[in-house]
């Protein structure tokens, strides 16, 4: 019940403090919980609207920015392709996007709703504009679902029911009767509880063994943000103690630290540092800033008045009110002068019932996955509402889509991801079913009748073995699927093999830099068909557990391999690995990319030649094909040798990466601002084109082409593909 109430103003210094210890700690008395009527009165207690008004303004601003960012206004025309054969993944199969120009209008409504929330202008109507379009877009695409997008929708819904326009709002200027009027305490109770749940449940989910043992986000320890810790700790301990241990402790404690007066400064410091780091570690849009905006909700509700009272007097006209005088509100319950029992109305009881039920529902939802059994996919339910934030990392080693013509029996293969713009279908049973159904409807256009679709998808979760997630023998088109029944074609996670992960580190540590390794686990009765590229020399299969039968297809030979044994497989050919033991098999591929190794050797030699030529120790003149190595920096060179071309290209990329890493704060901010400007610019220009099309119709094709080209204009020297390559070079562009 800690989040039920909060102190609504700082204690008056001139009066002696007669409050009980419980009231000083929690903001309410024990008597407030002794009956339903007293609880209703408590939840509807008159409270200062200042903190709620500031949060409303910040939330509306962040959501207006988010429309052009994570909601995707800037690339809407790439996401919703009119008439193109695209497979989509809505929550309900009947839910489909509108024509492109109308989708722009939907985004305009959402953007105007966010602005209305920020300004407190026609507040309730603005909230409805925002949440109706927001939830439509949210339900339209499950591939974009995540916890923080779900949180935005919840907060928007809560604000719709609250009196968020009572402070620093245009509505307050239009309607003096609501200006600076009290709001009921449940307005703060809901928001504070929601944020407490986000932190606390995320911490509870991190008590999972994979997180505690440091397997969930181990790659983060290599990020430059953790360089200060590397002075005193090795990377392994940074991963275990700082990344995983620190994240667990912060999530479990953040809500409590923010709630109590004595610990709030430490809570503010911790969550601010945490969210600032997250904004650099992950591509999560406005989430870090939204969570920072929620932190002041845990302060005394009159903090904006005391804060803005320190500003110069000539700014008071545009700043929020600092006067402590507040108007009464019909939304609140005031103690009767002649009676100790306040007068409770139906809406007060309704607000209390809603508050209690909503809090119960939010505590229940993260653990409701026993209901939606069909959604289980090693994350115990839909990731987007469980607050399982960053507890799983995945890698996909092998994805194969096989189709079979139902009439002719012809078999063929599809490029993974054909007809779709997302990759998340590979991990979700419900999306895989939608994808297979869509493919079965599109393939007849290509003379494939009554197609059967089979998926062979290999996934490693939290550094385990690569293993199948779906049964490759099941035609997903005709397979049964229900959100309320177990998924019969979902392969179980081989958790019994998890202890092997400690052995993985020993094996990898014993290899040289040019040798690579992949760990595989498979089920009895199944087999892996694999092709070894000609670039991969000296490829061998080492059996760790179980019994294998390896078939070399071209040679038409079979080899039985026992635990501790190994077998070489030829390059440039197919082979099949059958698991013939009664229990799952475990094995590893060990190989060397000979082409890459030779290229690295050439690069090393070229670097040595370049250094000798530049410092004057090279005794012989360079041949013409190596002359570009000593060209002055910035000088245009025409390298004829392909190896030299790759070497110089790599050097330019490394210099650019180094320059970006060593850039000063102003340079980084300028680069960030320019990038955001052109992103937002494109979104608004494309929106203007769409609205014009709706109003007066399509212009001539040449004019439309020029308008789109103008909207696509990028910053000078900004090459999108190059930026993506640089992001990959740094190592953590997409997390």
MIZAKOL-93695 format. One record per residue (C-alpha): x, y, z; residue number from 1; residue in three letters. Coordinates in steps of 0.2 Angstrom, whole numbers, plus 5000, padded with zeros to 4 digits. Example, Ala and Ser with C-alpha at 12.3 -4.5 7.8 and 13.67 -1.06 7.14 Angstrom:
// residues 2
  east  north    up    n  res
  5062   4978  5039    1  ALA
  5068   4995  5036    2  SER
// end
This chain:
// residues 735
  east  north    up    n  res
  5000   5000  5000    1  UNK
  5015   5011  5000    2  UNK
  5011   5019  4983    3  UNK
  4993   5023  4989    4  UNK
  4996   5040  4995    5  UNK
  5010   5053  4996    6  UNK
  5012   5070  5005    7  UNK
  5004   5083  4995    8  UNK
  5014   5098  5002    9  UNK
  5030   5101  5012   10  UNK
  5027   5102  5031   11  UNK
  5024   5120  5036   12  UNK
  5040   5125  5046   13  UNK
  5031   5137  5058   14  UNK
  5019   5124  5064   15  UNK
  5025   5109  5076   16  UNK
  5024   5092  5067   17  UNK
  5010   5082  5075   18  UNK
  5010   5069  5062   19  UNK
  5012   5051  5067   20  UNK
  5028   5041  5061   21  UNK
  5017   5032  5048   22  UNK
  5010   5048  5041   23  UNK
  5027   5056  5040   24  UNK
  5034   5040  5030   25  UNK
  5019   5036  5019   26  UNK
  5008   5052  5019   27  UNK
  4993   5044  5026   28  UNK
  4987   5037  5043   29  UNK
  4982   5020  5049   30  UNK
  4964   5025  5051   31  UNK
  4963   5029  5032   32  UNK
  4964   5011  5029   33  UNK
  4952   5004  5042   34  UNK
  4936   5005  5030   35  UNK
  4931   5007  5012   36  UNK
  4924   5024  5015   37  UNK
  4940   5031  5023   38  UNK
  4950   5023  5008   39  UNK
  4939   5032  4996   40  UNK
  4941   5048  5005   41  UNK
  4960   5046  5005   42  UNK
  4961   5042  4987   43  UNK
  4951   5058  4983   44  UNK
  4960   5069  4995   45  UNK
  4963   5086  4988   46  UNK
  4981   5087  4981   47  UNK
  4991   5101  4973   48  UNK
  4990   5100  4954   49  UNK
  5007   5107  4951   50  UNK
  5018   5091  4949   51  UNK
  5005   5083  4939   52  UNK
  5004   5098  4927   53  UNK
  5022   5098  4924   54  UNK
  5023   5080  4921   55  UNK
  5008   5081  4908   56  UNK
  5018   5095  4899   57  UNK
  5034   5085  4898   58  UNK
  5025   5069  4893   59  UNK
  5016   5078  4879   60  UNK
  5032   5085  4873   61  UNK
  5041   5069  4873   62  UNK
  5026   5060  4864   63  UNK
  5026   5074  4851   64  UNK
  5044   5070  4848   65  UNK
  5042   5052  4848   66  UNK
  5029   5052  4834   67  UNK
  5043   5057  4822   68  UNK
  5055   5045  4830   69  UNK
  5050   5028  4836   70  UNK
  5032   5029  4830   71  UNK
  5040   5031  4813   72  UNK
  5032   5046  4805   73  UNK
  5049   5050  4796   74  UNK
  5049   5033  4787   75  UNK
  5030   5030  4786   76  UNK
  5030   5028  4767   77  UNK
  5043   5014  4769   78  UNK
  5033   5005  4782   79  UNK
  5016   5006  4774   80  UNK
  5018   5002  4756   81  UNK
  5002   5004  4746   82  UNK
  4998   4989  4736   83  UNK
  5014   4980  4739   84  UNK
  5014   4962  4744   85  UNK
  5019   4964  4762   86  UNK
  5015   4952  4777   87  UNK
  5010   4961  4792   88  UNK
  5008   4956  4810   89  UNK
  4993   4965  4819   90  UNK
  4986   4959  4835   91  UNK
  4970   4955  4827   92  UNK
  4971   4948  4809   93  UNK
  4957   4959  4803   94  UNK
  4966   4975  4808   95  UNK
  4975   4982  4793   96  UNK
  4983   4999  4789   97  UNK
  4974   5012  4780   98  UNK
  4980   5019  4763   99  UNK
  4996   5028  4765  100  UNK
  4990   5046  4764  101  UNK
  4976   5042  4777  102  UNK
  4990   5034  4788  103  UNK
  4999   5051  4788  104  UNK
  4982   5059  4794  105  UNK
  4982   5046  4808  106  UNK
  4999   5052  4813  107  UNK
  4994   5070  4812  108  UNK
  4979   5067  4824  109  UNK
  4991   5058  4836  110  UNK
  5004   5072  4835  111  UNK
  4991   5085  4838  112  UNK
  4984   5075  4853  113  UNK
  5002   5075  4860  114  UNK
  5003   5094  4858  115  UNK
  4986   5096  4866  116  UNK
  4992   5086  4881  117  UNK
  5008   5096  4882  118  UNK
  4999   5113  4881  119  UNK
  4984   5107  4891  120  UNK
  4973   5113  4877  121  UNK
  4956   5105  4875  122  UNK
  4964   5092  4887  123  UNK
  4952   5078  4887  124  UNK
  4949   5078  4869  125  UNK
  4968   5079  4865  126  UNK
  4970   5064  4876  127  UNK
  4957   5055  4866  128  UNK
  4965   5060  4850  129  UNK
  4982   5053  4856  130  UNK
  4977   5037  4864  131  UNK
  4965   5032  4850  132  UNK
  4977   5033  4836  133  UNK
  4992   5028  4847  134  UNK
  4984   5011  4852  135  UNK
  4978   5008  4834  136  UNK
  4996   5010  4828  137  UNK
  5002   4999  4843  138  UNK
  4990   4985  4839  139  UNK
  4993   4986  4820  140  UNK
  5011   4980  4822  141  UNK
  5017   4967  4835  142  UNK
  5034   4968  4828  143  UNK
  5036   4985  4835  144  UNK
  5030   4980  4852  145  UNK
  5041   4983  4867  146  UNK
  5038   4987  4886  147  UNK
  5041   5006  4884  148  UNK
  5029   5008  4870  149  UNK
  5016   4999  4880  150  UNK
  5020   5011  4895  151  UNK
  5017   5026  4884  152  UNK
  5000   5020  4880  153  UNK
  4996   5016  4898  154  UNK
  5001   5033  4904  155  UNK
  4991   5041  4890  156  UNK
  4976   5031  4896  157  UNK
  4979   5037  4914  158  UNK
  4980   5055  4909  159  UNK
  4964   5054  4900  160  UNK
  4955   5050  4916  161  UNK
  4965   5063  4926  162  UNK
  4963   5082  4929  163  UNK
  4980   5085  4921  164  UNK
  4975   5102  4915  165  UNK
  4973   5111  4932  166  UNK
  4990   5118  4932  167  UNK
  5000   5128  4918  168  UNK
  4988   5124  4904  169  UNK
  4978   5134  4891  170  UNK
  4962   5126  4897  171  UNK
  4966   5135  4914  172  UNK
  4967   5152  4905  173  UNK
  4951   5148  4895  174  UNK
  4942   5142  4911  175  UNK
  4947   5151  4927  176  UNK
  4936   5139  4937  177  UNK
  4948   5125  4934  178  UNK
  4964   5135  4935  179  UNK
  4975   5130  4949  180  UNK
  4962   5118  4956  181  UNK
  4965   5103  4967  182  UNK
  4966   5086  4960  183  UNK
  4962   5070  4969  184  UNK
  4976   5060  4976  185  UNK
  4972   5045  4965  186  UNK
  4979   5054  4950  187  UNK
  4996   5053  4958  188  UNK
  4993   5036  4966  189  UNK
  4991   5028  4948  190  UNK
  5006   5036  4940  191  UNK
  5017   5033  4955  192  UNK
  5012   5015  4956  193  UNK
  5014   5012  4937  194  UNK
  5032   5018  4938  195  UNK
  5035   5008  4954  196  UNK
  5029   4993  4944  197  UNK
  5040   4996  4930  198  UNK
  5055   4996  4941  199  UNK
  5051   4983  4953  200  UNK
  5044   4970  4942  201  UNK
  5058   4973  4930  202  UNK
  5069   4969  4945  203  UNK
  5059   4953  4950  204  UNK
  5061   4947  4932  205  UNK
  5080   4949  4933  206  UNK
  5081   4937  4947  207  UNK
  5081   4924  4933  208  UNK
  5097   4913  4934  209  UNK
  5103   4919  4917  210  UNK
  5103   4937  4923  211  UNK
  5111   4933  4940  212  UNK
  5124   4923  4932  213  UNK
  5128   4937  4919  214  UNK
  5123   4929  4903  215  UNK
  5109   4940  4898  216  UNK
  5118   4956  4892  217  UNK
  5136   4951  4893  218  UNK
  5141   4961  4877  219  UNK
  5137   4977  4886  220  UNK
  5153   4976  4897  221  UNK
  5163   4980  4881  222  UNK
  5154   4997  4878  223  UNK
  5164   5012  4880  224  UNK
  5153   5019  4894  225  UNK
  5160   5006  4905  226  UNK
  5178   5011  4902  227  UNK
  5180   5020  4919  228  UNK
  5176   5003  4928  229  UNK
  5189   4994  4917  230  UNK
  5203   5004  4927  231  UNK
  5199   4994  4942  232  UNK
  5189   4978  4936  233  UNK
  5192   4966  4922  234  UNK
  5178   4965  4909  235  UNK
  5171   4948  4917  236  UNK
  5168   4957  4933  237  UNK
  5161   4972  4925  238  UNK
  5148   4961  4916  239  UNK
  5144   4952  4932  240  UNK
  5144   4965  4945  241  UNK
  5141   4982  4936  242  UNK
  5130   4977  4921  243  UNK
  5120   4963  4929  244  UNK
  5122   4965  4948  245  UNK
  5120   4984  4947  246  UNK
  5105   4983  4935  247  UNK
  5096   4971  4947  248  UNK
  5099   4981  4962  249  UNK
  5093   4997  4954  250  UNK
  5077   4990  4947  251  UNK
  5072   4982  4964  252  UNK
  5076   4997  4974  253  UNK
  5072   5012  4963  254  UNK
  5054   5013  4967  255  UNK
  5057   5013  4986  256  UNK
  5072   5025  4985  257  UNK
  5061   5038  4975  258  UNK
  5046   5036  4987  259  UNK
  5054   5040  5004  260  UNK
  5060   5057  5008  261  UNK
  5077   5051  5016  262  UNK
  5082   5041  5001  263  UNK
  5075   5051  4987  264  UNK
  5091   5061  4983  265  UNK
  5100   5044  4981  266  UNK
  5086   5037  4970  267  UNK
  5086   5053  4959  268  UNK
  5105   5051  4957  269  UNK
  5104   5032  4953  270  UNK
  5090   5033  4941  271  UNK
  5097   5048  4932  272  UNK
  5113   5040  4929  273  UNK
  5105   5024  4924  274  UNK
  5093   5031  4911  275  UNK
  5107   5043  4904  276  UNK
  5118   5027  4901  277  UNK
  5103   5018  4893  278  UNK
  5100   5032  4881  279  UNK
  5118   5029  4875  280  UNK
  5118   5010  4876  281  UNK
  5101   5006  4867  282  UNK
  5091   5013  4853  283  UNK
  5075   5016  4864  284  UNK
  5069   5033  4858  285  UNK
  5061   5043  4871  286  UNK
  5060   5030  4885  287  UNK
  5075   5036  4895  288  UNK
  5069   5054  4895  289  UNK
  5051   5049  4899  290  UNK
  5057   5039  4914  291  UNK
  5067   5054  4919  292  UNK
  5051   5065  4918  293  UNK
  5042   5053  4930  294  UNK
  5055   5054  4944  295  UNK
  5048   5071  4950  296  UNK
  5031   5063  4953  297  UNK
  5038   5056  4968  298  UNK
  5042   5073  4976  299  UNK
  5031   5084  4986  300  UNK
  5017   5089  4974  301  UNK
  5021   5107  4976  302  UNK
  5039   5106  4971  303  UNK
  5036   5116  4954  304  UNK
  5029   5131  4965  305  UNK
  5045   5131  4976  306  UNK
  5056   5128  4961  307  UNK
  5049   5142  4949  308  UNK
  5048   5154  4964  309  UNK
  5067   5156  4963  310  UNK
  5066   5163  4945  311  UNK
  5066   5182  4942  312  UNK
  5050   5191  4944  313  UNK
  5049   5197  4925  314  UNK
  5048   5179  4920  315  UNK
  5033   5175  4931  316  UNK
  5020   5179  4917  317  UNK
  5026   5164  4907  318  UNK
  5031   5152  4921  319  UNK
  5019   5141  4931  320  UNK
  5010   5148  4945  321  UNK
  5020   5149  4962  322  UNK
  5006   5155  4973  323  UNK
  5001   5141  4986  324  UNK
  4983   5146  4985  325  UNK
  4972   5133  4976  326  UNK
  4954   5132  4971  327  UNK
  4943   5118  4977  328  UNK
  4937   5105  4965  329  UNK
  4922   5094  4963  330  UNK
  4934   5079  4960  331  UNK
  4940   5079  4977  332  UNK
  4933   5075  4994  333  UNK
  4934   5088  5008  334  UNK
  4931   5086  5026  335  UNK
  4914   5093  5032  336  UNK
  4916   5107  5044  337  UNK
  4902   5100  5055  338  UNK
  4906   5082  5054  339  UNK
  4922   5071  5053  340  UNK
  4914   5061  5039  341  UNK
  4917   5068  5022  342  UNK
  4903   5068  5009  343  UNK
  4907   5054  4996  344  UNK
  4899   5054  4979  345  UNK
  4897   5041  4966  346  UNK
  4911   5047  4956  347  UNK
  4923   5047  4971  348  UNK
  4918   5029  4974  349  UNK
  4920   5025  4956  350  UNK
  4937   5033  4955  351  UNK
  4943   5023  4970  352  UNK
  4936   5006  4963  353  UNK
  4945   5010  4946  354  UNK
  4962   5014  4955  355  UNK
  4962   4998  4966  356  UNK
  4957   4987  4951  357  UNK
  4969   4995  4939  358  UNK
  4984   4992  4952  359  UNK
  4979   4974  4954  360  UNK
  4978   4972  4935  361  UNK
  4995   4979  4932  362  UNK
  5003   4968  4946  363  UNK
  4994   4953  4938  364  UNK
  4998   4956  4919  365  UNK
  5016   4952  4920  366  UNK
  5012   4935  4926  367  UNK
  4997   4931  4916  368  UNK
  5006   4921  4903  369  UNK
  4998   4905  4909  370  UNK
  4982   4911  4901  371  UNK
  4990   4915  4884  372  UNK
  4999   4899  4882  373  UNK
  5000   4900  4863  374  UNK
  5012   4915  4865  375  UNK
  5025   4906  4875  376  UNK
  5042   4907  4866  377  UNK
  5055   4905  4879  378  UNK
  5050   4923  4885  379  UNK
  5035   4916  4894  380  UNK
  5023   4927  4885  381  UNK
  5022   4943  4874  382  UNK
  5038   4953  4878  383  UNK
  5029   4970  4877  384  UNK
  5019   4970  4893  385  UNK
  5029   4959  4904  386  UNK
  5043   4971  4910  387  UNK
  5056   4958  4905  388  UNK
  5067   4972  4900  389  UNK
  5083   4966  4892  390  UNK
  5083   4950  4901  391  UNK
  5086   4940  4885  392  UNK
  5099   4941  4871  393  UNK
  5097   4931  4855  394  UNK
  5107   4926  4840  395  UNK
  5101   4917  4825  396  UNK
  5113   4905  4816  397  UNK
  5102   4897  4803  398  UNK
  5085   4901  4796  399  UNK
  5078   4891  4782  400  UNK
  5060   4892  4774  401  UNK
  5055   4877  4764  402  UNK
  5039   4877  4753  403  UNK
  5031   4862  4745  404  UNK
  5018   4863  4731  405  UNK
  5003   4854  4737  406  UNK
  4998   4848  4720  407  UNK
  5014   4844  4711  408  UNK
  5025   4840  4726  409  UNK
  5039   4852  4720  410  UNK
  5050   4858  4734  411  UNK
  5059   4875  4735  412  UNK
  5066   4888  4747  413  UNK
  5062   4906  4751  414  UNK
  5073   4920  4756  415  UNK
  5071   4922  4775  416  UNK
  5061   4938  4777  417  UNK
  5053   4938  4760  418  UNK
  5037   4949  4759  419  UNK
  5040   4956  4776  420  UNK
  5050   4971  4784  421  UNK
  5053   4963  4801  422  UNK
  5064   4949  4809  423  UNK
  5054   4946  4825  424  UNK
  5043   4933  4817  425  UNK
  5058   4921  4819  426  UNK
  5055   4921  4838  427  UNK
  5036   4922  4841  428  UNK
  5024   4907  4837  429  UNK
  5009   4919  4834  430  UNK
  5019   4929  4821  431  UNK
  5026   4913  4813  432  UNK
  5008   4907  4810  433  UNK
  5003   4924  4803  434  UNK
  5018   4924  4792  435  UNK
  5015   4907  4785  436  UNK
  4997   4911  4782  437  UNK
  5002   4926  4772  438  UNK
  5015   4917  4762  439  UNK
  5002   4904  4758  440  UNK
  4991   4917  4751  441  UNK
  5005   4926  4741  442  UNK
  5014   4911  4733  443  UNK
  5000   4906  4722  444  UNK
  5004   4922  4712  445  UNK
  5020   4913  4708  446  UNK
  5012   4897  4702  447  UNK
  5014   4888  4718  448  UNK
  4998   4880  4722  449  UNK
  4991   4875  4740  450  UNK
  5009   4878  4747  451  UNK
  5015   4870  4763  452  UNK
  5027   4880  4773  453  UNK
  5041   4873  4784  454  UNK
  5052   4883  4795  455  UNK
  5069   4878  4802  456  UNK
  5075   4891  4814  457  UNK
  5090   4890  4825  458  UNK
  5091   4902  4840  459  UNK
  5103   4904  4855  460  UNK
  5096   4913  4870  461  UNK
  5108   4920  4883  462  UNK
  5123   4912  4876  463  UNK
  5116   4894  4876  464  UNK
  5118   4881  4862  465  UNK
  5110   4886  4845  466  UNK
  5095   4875  4844  467  UNK
  5078   4874  4835  468  UNK
  5064   4884  4841  469  UNK
  5050   4877  4830  470  UNK
  5047   4859  4824  471  UNK
  5054   4859  4805  472  UNK
  5043   4844  4801  473  UNK
  5026   4854  4804  474  UNK
  5017   4863  4790  475  UNK
  5014   4879  4799  476  UNK
  5000   4884  4787  477  UNK
  4989   4870  4793  478  UNK
  4996   4869  4810  479  UNK
  4984   4872  4825  480  UNK
  4987   4888  4835  481  UNK
  4978   4897  4849  482  UNK
  4983   4909  4862  483  UNK
  4974   4899  4875  484  UNK
  4982   4882  4871  485  UNK
  5000   4875  4872  486  UNK
  5009   4877  4855  487  UNK
  5012   4859  4850  488  UNK
  5026   4864  4837  489  UNK
  5036   4874  4848  490  UNK
  5052   4865  4853  491  UNK
  5057   4866  4872  492  UNK
  5072   4876  4877  493  UNK
  5085   4864  4882  494  UNK
  5088   4871  4899  495  UNK
  5097   4855  4905  496  UNK
  5111   4860  4894  497  UNK
  5114   4877  4902  498  UNK
  5129   4872  4912  499  UNK
  5138   4869  4896  500  UNK
  5140   4888  4895  501  UNK
  5155   4888  4907  502  UNK
  5163   4876  4896  503  UNK
  5160   4886  4881  504  UNK
  5171   4900  4888  505  UNK
  5185   4888  4891  506  UNK
  5184   4881  4874  507  UNK
  5184   4898  4866  508  UNK
  5199   4904  4876  509  UNK
  5209   4890  4870  510  UNK
  5207   4895  4851  511  UNK
  5217   4907  4841  512  UNK
  5210   4923  4834  513  UNK
  5207   4916  4817  514  UNK
  5198   4900  4823  515  UNK
  5179   4902  4825  516  UNK
  5166   4891  4834  517  UNK
  5148   4888  4834  518  UNK
  5139   4877  4847  519  UNK
  5124   4866  4842  520  UNK
  5111   4856  4851  521  UNK
  5098   4846  4842  522  UNK
  5084   4834  4846  523  UNK
  5083   4815  4843  524  UNK
  5076   4810  4826  525  UNK
  5080   4827  4818  526  UNK
  5095   4832  4807  527  UNK
  5104   4848  4802  528  UNK
  5107   4851  4783  529  UNK
  5122   4863  4781  530  UNK
  5133   4869  4768  531  UNK
  5151   4874  4771  532  UNK
  5157   4889  4761  533  UNK
  5173   4887  4751  534  UNK
  5180   4901  4762  535  UNK
  5179   4891  4777  536  UNK
  5194   4879  4777  537  UNK
  5198   4865  4790  538  UNK
  5179   4864  4796  539  UNK
  5176   4850  4808  540  UNK
  5162   4844  4819  541  UNK
  5167   4839  4837  542  UNK
  5154   4829  4847  543  UNK
  5151   4835  4865  544  UNK
  5136   4824  4870  545  UNK
  5125   4811  4862  546  UNK
  5128   4802  4846  547  UNK
  5129   4808  4828  548  UNK
  5128   4802  4810  549  UNK
  5136   4813  4798  550  UNK
  5131   4811  4779  551  UNK
  5142   4819  4766  552  UNK
  5129   4821  4752  553  UNK
  5141   4822  4737  554  UNK
  5151   4807  4743  555  UNK
  5136   4797  4748  556  UNK
  5145   4792  4764  557  UNK
  5139   4791  4782  558  UNK
  5150   4792  4797  559  UNK
  5145   4789  4815  560  UNK
  5153   4800  4828  561  UNK
  5153   4797  4847  562  UNK
  5156   4810  4861  563  UNK
  5174   4816  4861  564  UNK
  5177   4812  4843  565  UNK
  5177   4823  4828  566  UNK
  5175   4823  4809  567  UNK
  5181   4835  4795  568  UNK
  5167   4840  4783  569  UNK
  5172   4846  4765  570  UNK
  5171   4864  4760  571  UNK
  5160   4869  4745  572  UNK
  5148   4855  4748  573  UNK
  5132   4850  4758  574  UNK
  5132   4838  4773  575  UNK
  5119   4832  4785  576  UNK
  5120   4829  4804  577  UNK
  5108   4817  4811  578  UNK
  5105   4815  4830  579  UNK
  5104   4796  4832  580  UNK
  5105   4795  4851  581  UNK
  5090   4794  4863  582  UNK
  5094   4811  4871  583  UNK
  5098   4828  4863  584  UNK
  5115   4829  4855  585  UNK
  5128   4843  4858  586  UNK
  5142   4847  4845  587  UNK
  5152   4861  4839  588  UNK
  5158   4867  4822  589  UNK
  5176   4873  4822  590  UNK
  5182   4882  4807  591  UNK
  5194   4895  4800  592  UNK
  5188   4908  4787  593  UNK
  5204   4906  4776  594  UNK
  5199   4920  4765  595  UNK
  5197   4932  4779  596  UNK
  5213   4926  4787  597  UNK
  5223   4928  4771  598  UNK
  5215   4946  4769  599  UNK
  5221   4950  4787  600  UNK
  5238   4944  4783  601  UNK
  5239   4955  4767  602  UNK
  5232   4970  4778  603  UNK
  5246   4967  4790  604  UNK
  5259   4967  4777  605  UNK
  5252   4983  4768  606  UNK
  5252   4992  4785  607  UNK
  5271   4988  4788  608  UNK
  5275   4994  4770  609  UNK
  5265   5010  4773  610  UNK
  5274   5013  4790  611  UNK
  5291   5010  4782  612  UNK
  5288   5021  4767  613  UNK
  5281   5035  4778  614  UNK
  5296   5035  4791  615  UNK
  5309   5033  4777  616  UNK
  5315   5016  4782  617  UNK
  5309   5007  4765  618  UNK
  5325   5005  4755  619  UNK
  5316   5000  4739  620  UNK
  5304   5010  4728  621  UNK
  5286   5005  4729  622  UNK
  5278   4997  4714  623  UNK
  5264   5007  4705  624  UNK
  5250   4997  4713  625  UNK
  5257   5001  4730  626  UNK
  5259   5020  4727  627  UNK
  5242   5024  4734  628  UNK
  5248   5019  4752  629  UNK
  5259   5034  4753  630  UNK
  5247   5047  4747  631  UNK
  5244   5062  4758  632  UNK
  5229   5062  4769  633  UNK
  5213   5068  4760  634  UNK
  5221   5066  4743  635  UNK
  5211   5057  4730  636  UNK
  5219   5041  4724  637  UNK
  5215   5028  4711  638  UNK
  5221   5011  4718  639  UNK
  5220   4998  4705  640  UNK
  5224   4983  4716  641  UNK
  5208   4977  4725  642  UNK
  5217   4972  4741  643  UNK
  5225   4990  4742  644  UNK
  5207   4997  4739  645  UNK
  5200   4987  4753  646  UNK
  5215   4992  4765  647  UNK
  5213   5010  4761  648  UNK
  5194   5009  4763  649  UNK
  5196   5001  4780  650  UNK
  5208   5014  4786  651  UNK
  5196   5028  4781  652  UNK
  5183   5019  4791  653  UNK
  5194   5017  4806  654  UNK
  5199   5035  4806  655  UNK
  5181   5041  4804  656  UNK
  5176   5029  4819  657  UNK
  5190   5036  4829  658  UNK
  5185   5054  4825  659  UNK
  5168   5051  4830  660  UNK
  5173   5043  4847  661  UNK
  5185   5057  4851  662  UNK
  5173   5071  4846  663  UNK
  5169   5085  4859  664  UNK
  5153   5088  4867  665  UNK
  5148   5102  4855  666  UNK
  5153   5092  4839  667  UNK
  5143   5077  4846  668  UNK
  5128   5088  4849  669  UNK
  5129   5096  4832  670  UNK
  5129   5080  4824  671  UNK
  5115   5073  4834  672  UNK
  5105   5089  4831  673  UNK
  5108   5089  4812  674  UNK
  5103   5071  4811  675  UNK
  5087   5074  4821  676  UNK
  5083   5090  4811  677  UNK
  5083   5080  4794  678  UNK
  5073   5066  4801  679  UNK
  5059   5077  4808  680  UNK
  5060   5088  4792  681  UNK
  5057   5073  4781  682  UNK
  5042   5067  4792  683  UNK
  5034   5084  4791  684  UNK
  5037   5087  4773  685  UNK
  5030   5070  4768  686  UNK
  5015   5073  4780  687  UNK
  5011   5089  4770  688  UNK
  5012   5080  4754  689  UNK
  5000   5067  4760  690  UNK
  4988   5080  4767  691  UNK
  4988   5090  4751  692  UNK
  4984   5073  4741  693  UNK
  4969   5070  4752  694  UNK
  4963   5088  4750  695  UNK
  4965   5091  4732  696  UNK
  4971   5075  4724  697  UNK
  4987   5068  4717  698  UNK
  4998   5080  4707  699  UNK
  5007   5075  4691  700  UNK
  5020   5062  4694  701  UNK
  5035   5073  4690  702  UNK
  5029   5086  4703  703  UNK
  5027   5072  4716  704  UNK
  5044   5065  4712  705  UNK
  5052   5082  4714  706  UNK
  5043   5085  4731  707  UNK
  5048   5068  4738  708  UNK
  5066   5071  4732  709  UNK
  5066   5087  4741  710  UNK
  5059   5079  4757  711  UNK
  5073   5065  4756  712  UNK
  5087   5078  4756  713  UNK
  5100   5074  4768  714  UNK
  5113   5084  4777  715  UNK
  5129   5088  4768  716  UNK
  5142   5073  4769  717  UNK
  5129   5062  4777  718  UNK
  5129   5045  4770  719  UNK
  5116   5034  4778  720  UNK
  5124   5018  4772  721  UNK
  5140   5024  4778  722  UNK
  5133   5028  4795  723  UNK
  5126   5011  4797  724  UNK
  5143   5003  4793  725  UNK
  5151   5014  4806  726  UNK
  5138   5009  4818  727  UNK
  5142   4991  4815  728  UNK
  5160   4994  4816  729  UNK
  5158   5002  4834  730  UNK
  5150   4986  4839  731  UNK
  5133   4990  4847  732  UNK
  5123   4999  4835  733  UNK
  5108   4988  4837  734  UNK
  5104   4980  4854  735  UNK
// end
